[in-house]
Amino acid sequence: MKTLSVRKIAAAPKEAAEVPALLDRDGVEWQPIDCVNWPEAYPYAPRVAFRMAHTGPLLLIHYRVREYSVAAVAPHDCGRVWEDSCCEFFSVPAADGYYYNMECNCAGTLLVAAGTGREGREHAPQPVLERVLRWSSLGRRPFAERIGEVEWELALVVPAATYFRHSITAFDGLTMRANFYKCGDKLSRPHFLSWNPIAVGKPDFHRPDFFGTLVFA
C-alpha cells in the first residue's frame, strides 16, 4: 500500500478558494486516484488527482477531475453525495477501530460520518460540517447531470475538530491510514476509483484493510 508524506505549510487560508494557490506556492505534488478495481463491470476511468497539506489545526485537500459528465443533485449536507460527481477521503485517526468518511460532490455538498463499519455510521453534527470550508470551480448550487467532458476542481479546509469522535487539535506528527476515492454511482458512466487498490469482488469503499498511510510532518 502507498505511503504519502503530508507537508506542513505556514500560511492558513481564510477561505477554501485560497487552497490551490497556497499548495502551488509550496510545490505540493499531485497524487493520482487511478485504481480501477472492478474493470469488467465499471471500466470507465476519469482523470482524477488530489494533493494535501496541513497547517497544524487545518487539513487542506485539493482535487482535480476531468470526466465525461458531472452532477450535483444532493440538495444538502449528509445527503446522497456519492451518487453525484464525488471525491472522497476515508481515514483512521486512532487505534480504536473508528474511521471517518468525508465525501464531497462537485458543488461542495458534504457528508462526514464515523463508525467502525459500513452500517450504523454516525453523521457529523451540522455545526461541525459548517466549519469545513469548501470551494468548487463549478459553484455551490445543486444541478442535474450535464453530459459532456468537463474539468473541475474542489478544495476543502478541514479543521481537526471535524474528527468529532476524537480529541484531535492538530495534525502535527500524526500517522493515519487512509484512502481517497472518486465515484459517481448515478452518473451516465458510473465509476469507482481509488488511490490504493481494493481487492474485493464488488465496489466497496468501506474497507480500512486496504487503506494506505498518511504521515504528517
N, C-alpha and C positions, 0 to 999 in steps of 0.2 A: 504494500500500500504506500501511497505517496506521503511525503512529509513536506510541509511548507513552513518556512520561517516568516513570521509576521512582524514587519518592522514597526518601530515606534517613530512617529513623526511629531515635530514640535507644535505645529500650528493646529488649533482646534477649529473646525468650521462652525460658523453660526447658523448655516443652513445647508441642506444636503446638496444644493446646486453647486456649492464650492468644492465638493469632494473630487470630481475629475481633475480640476486644475491643481489641487493640492497633491494628488497622487502623481500627476505628471511632473510637478516640480521636484518631487523627491525620487523620481525614477522608479516607482513601484511597478513591478512587471506583471504582465497579464498571465493568467493560468487558464488553459483550455478546459472546458467542460465538454468532453468529446467521446466518452464511452457509450457506445450503442450496445446496450446489454441484451436486447431482445430483437435482433436484426430481422428475423423471419416475420414476426408479427408487426414490428414497428421499425422499419428501415430508415425512415426519414431522419436526417441529422442536420438541424440548423447550425449555423456557426455561432458558438457561444464561448465567452471567456469572462473571467472575473479577476479582480485584484482586490487586495485587502491590506489595511494598515490599522494601527491604533494610536491613540494619543495618551493612553493610560486609562482614563474613565470612559472613553468612547471608542467604539469599533466602527471603522469606515469600510463600506463594501461598495464596489462599483462593478456593475455587469454591463456587457456589451453583446448585443444579439443581432444577427441577421437571419430572417426566416421568411417562409412563404406567405404567411398571413399572421395577423395579430388580432387579439380580442381582449377586452377588459369588461366583462359582463357583471362580475361580482359587485353588488351595489355598496357594500360596506365592509369594514374590517371584520375578520373572522368568518367571512363568507367562503364560498367555494372557489377560491382564487386559483387552485390547481387546475381547474377546468379551462382557465384563460391562458394567455401567454404568460408564463410564470417562472420566476427564478427562485430557487430555494436554498437555504443554508440550514443543515441539521448539525447539532453539536452536543457533545457530552462535556459539561464543565467540571464534573466531580466524579468520585468513585462510588456514588450511591445508586447507580442504575438509571438515573433520570437523564433524558436527553430532550433537547428543545428543537422544534421545527419552526423556522422563520421563513414564511412563504409570501412572496410579494408579486402581484401581477404587474403588467406593463403600464398601469396607471397609478401605481403606488398604493394599491389597496393591499392591506397586510393581514396575515394570520400568524399569530405566535401561540404556541401551546407547549406544554411539558407533560412528561409521563414516562413510564418505564416500558411501554409497548404501544402498538398501534391503537388499541382500544382504550377507552376511558381517559382520554387526554384532557388536561385542564387548560382552558383558554386563558391567556393573559388578561388581567383586568384592563378595562378601557383606558384608565389613566396611564398605565404602562405603555400601551400601544401608542397613545398620543404623544409620548415623549420620543418615539422613534421618528426622526426626520426623514422625509422621502423626497426625491426628485426624479421625474421621468421626462425624457425628451419628447414623449407623446402627450404630455399633460396629465392632469389628475382626474379627469372626468371619465366615468364608465362609457364604454361604447361596444357595439356589436362587432362581430368579426369583419375585418377588412382583408379581402383577398388581394394578393399582390406582394411581391418581395419588398421588405422594408427593413431598415436598420434602426435600432433604438437602443437607448441606454437607460440605466436605472442606478441611482445612488441612494444609499441608506447610511444614516448616522445612528448607531445603536448604542444607547447608554448601557453600562454594565448592569444597571438595575433591571434591564429587560429580562435577565435571568431571574425571574421573580420568585422561583422556588429556592433560590440560593442567596447567600450574602456576599455577592461579588461587588467590590467597589472599583476595581481596576483590573486591566488585563495584563499588566506587567508581570513577566515571569511565568505566566500560566502555560500549561500544555493541555490541549483539548484534542479529543478525537472528533472528526467532523467529515461531512461530505457536502458537496454542492451539486445542485440539480437544475435542469431545465426541462419543463414539461408543458403540455398543452392538451389535456385529456379530451377536450371537446372541440378542438380545432379541426379544420378540414384535413390536416395532416398531423394526427396525434403523434407524440414523441415523448421519450423518457430517457434523457441523457444524464450522465453523472460524471463527476470529477474522478472518483475512484470506482473501479468496476464492481458490479454486484452480481455474484454468481448464484442466482436463483432462477427458477423456471418462468416466472412471470413478473411484470412490473411491481416493485415493492421498494419504496424509498425508506421505509421504517426498518432499516437493517443496520444497527450500530456495529454489527460484527464485520461489516465491510467499510467502515469509516477509515479515512486516513488520519494524519496527525497535523495539528497546527501548534507551532512553538512560538510563543510570543516573546519578543525581546523585552 
